Amino acid sequence: MPTPSPAAPPQARRMLTVALLVPFVVSLALWAFAWPAARNAPRDLPLGVAGPAHATAPLQKQLQQHDGAFEIHRYADEAAARAAIEDRTVYGAVVATGQGPKLLTASAASPVVAQLLQQAVAAGAPDGARVTTVDVVPAPDADPRGAALGSSVLPLAIAGVAAGSLVTLRGLRGVRAAGTLVLATALVGLVAAALADSWLGILTGNWWAEAGVLGLSALAVAAAVAGLAALLGPAGIGVGALLMVLLGNPFSGVTSAPQLLPEPVGLIGQLLPPGAGGSLLRSTAFFDGAAAAGPAVTLAVWAVLGLAAVLVGARRGRSAPPVTASPRVREPAPVG
């Protein structure tokens, strides 16, 4: 009588695990990518109003009718409003003039927001008034809609996940692993800057600063993935990939703006490397480094903590007692 294979129950459990895991990952991906896109709307979007108080009061009142949409900043004149836009304090400003409202935008900060502001101000302008629009910090001619810049976040995240995974799977540990991650992501930054700036022209800032930002963004992801793998084992690669690609990419707000995403998605996205890297890249490429401190610190923290986890994981592995195989007891040979 044939005996049942003892491998059948484990195989059935593996089949059930895969069958349940795939729909879960698909549902997570659809939620992470589709939900924020479907709920895009301004939420406390920083917007300036400039001019004498008696002239700007109607403008401010009209903008505040969009409940919770705008965070109004008051400026004395157009020059102050322009300076605030260039410092990335506000996305745009409405200036009260004798000929009607004048809108200042910065399509380099977000073409989507610039278009949204044009529609909002035009809709609230007095009948017959013509709204003049001036793009204070325009997007580059090679990428007027910001599509190419937005598309750069996912490849950088994938490059970081690949670097962290390869270092782990190739058996590199400790200082060697950390050094390899730094070298690999530095080369990623150089190659990415050569493509995005020198070839495509979608970045227009200091070349070396852009390369540094791109490399740091990749390092933050790679170090996080490798660090999780060093602490959790191979499962850490999956956790890191889910965190950086399935959450970090759609939560980054690079294709629109963090203030257009549902709360608290915009905030979470800026605390993850893809979102922080996108914000830092905009500041470096188009705004001479304005408002770069916050995202730079975020990326540095991810990179340092990830590399520290890589070193700690290697030391813990060396201190663990070696596993020795138990001696095999040989059955005595039958007599006769």
Summary of the structure (lengths in Angstrom):
residues: 336
radius of gyration: 26.5
end to end distance: 28.7
largest distance: 117.4
contacts: 1145
relative contact order: 0.11
helix: 61%
strand: 8%
